[in-house]
């Protein structure tokens, strides 16, 4: 069986590009589509250069029916969230039960939930004087950052850590581990 991924992003899309490059020559798992809720997101420029098709869905009223139709037409098997800031609707979650993965830039359950993304997470971690942070890769359910944890990797926080330096550490973890965990999960190797 060939597994087809829809990548979801709302911003810059560096994780989308990393995932695409990881799987571009894979015979079993193939990124087929980008879904974005932000017509001005830089990820769109990235996927144009990669020749990956994309769809912008920014209307809440059409979200479920239009999105499900697109995913079915493209024969998408798994949804991969990579900096996607919308809550996935119940209808989509039911159609892709246990087939939606997300990465979060902190060690859940700390520093998760609505409004916790990107630098807001890193600032909160530093403000709380945490000694470590990291990434969490998890399944998606109907609540922000609440699904079953599949993988966590931590990094220690230096005394002079800044939001920018912590973000850099977290990005390195994301780029290394997210594609690997996606692959292992899909192929039942976790």
Secondary structure, DSSP 8 states (H G I E B T S, - for coil): --EEEEEEESS--HHHHHHHHHHTT-SSEEEEEEEES-TT-THHHHHHHHT-EEEE---GGGHHHHHHHHHHHTT--EEEESS--S---HHHHHHTTT-EEEEESS-TTTT-STT--HHHHHHHHHHTT-SEEEEEEEE--SSTT-S-EEEEEEEE--TT--HHHHHHHHHHHHHHHHHHHHHHHHTT--
